Amino acid sequence: MLKKKLIKRVVNDMKYRYIILLALVNFILSSTLFQLFRINGAMPNFTIVIAIILAALSTSQNAYIFAFISGAMQDIFLGRMLGVNFMIYGLIVYLVLYLVEVLFKGNFMTPLFLMAIGTIIYHFVFYLIMFFIQSTIPFSLMYLKIATEIAMNVLIGYFIYAWVFKRVHGYKLGDFNA
């Protein structure tokens, strides 16, 4: 009995280690290599994509750990204020967990909707926070960048979500006969 509990704890700790490693790799790649793939000054936000996929297809704990570690690293190393990304990614995971309860995870429209909503929420909340600390950028200048990022997140997020969905559930996304 004690041995089973110990093995279960080790396996759970390993899962958290993989989530932390995923957050570290995502941060390193997003802040270095993926900067080369900008379109209209925007690049896909892989933190939003991975956090949404973890919230929809994994446990809520894994999604929160990933979101909070990724947000904290962005705030510490790249941000102007501590806690902004940390809070926004946590809010996105919370809302996705709420939405996933009423959405069918196997529908091909679900990842499209979740990625678009997640990106819109991120930029809306970030803009509000920057507005209240009086450090805003005119929204008209950001419109094209946000629209481009939404399109990239939806496109990339769909393919990653479909691949993870097939690995988790054993059938293709949108295959209602499985």
C-alpha angles and dihedrals in degrees: 000000000000090000091054091051091049092050091047091051092049091050091049091048089051090053090053090048090055091049091050090047090049090052092050094048091046091051094048094047094042093051095045124016100025090055086080092066099066120144118190088350092302131109129189114271102229091182090065092044095050094042091053093047091049091047093049101038106022135040124301090239092058091048094049093046091051093045096047096045092046092046093047092050091049091048095047099043105026110015135093094218132035117240102018099106090033090059097039095052090047089051091050091051090048093051093045091051088052094047095045089063090066099033127077106242093207096059113106090225094058098078091044091053095043095048093048094046092045093052093046092049091049094053095040094052092041091051091049093050092048090047092056093049088048097241100116132152115213108267092223089064092049097046097088092042092051093046090051092048091050091052093048094046092049094048097045093037092053094056094044091046091050092049093048091044091055091049093048101041102025097233135078124271110265093019099131094173094066 
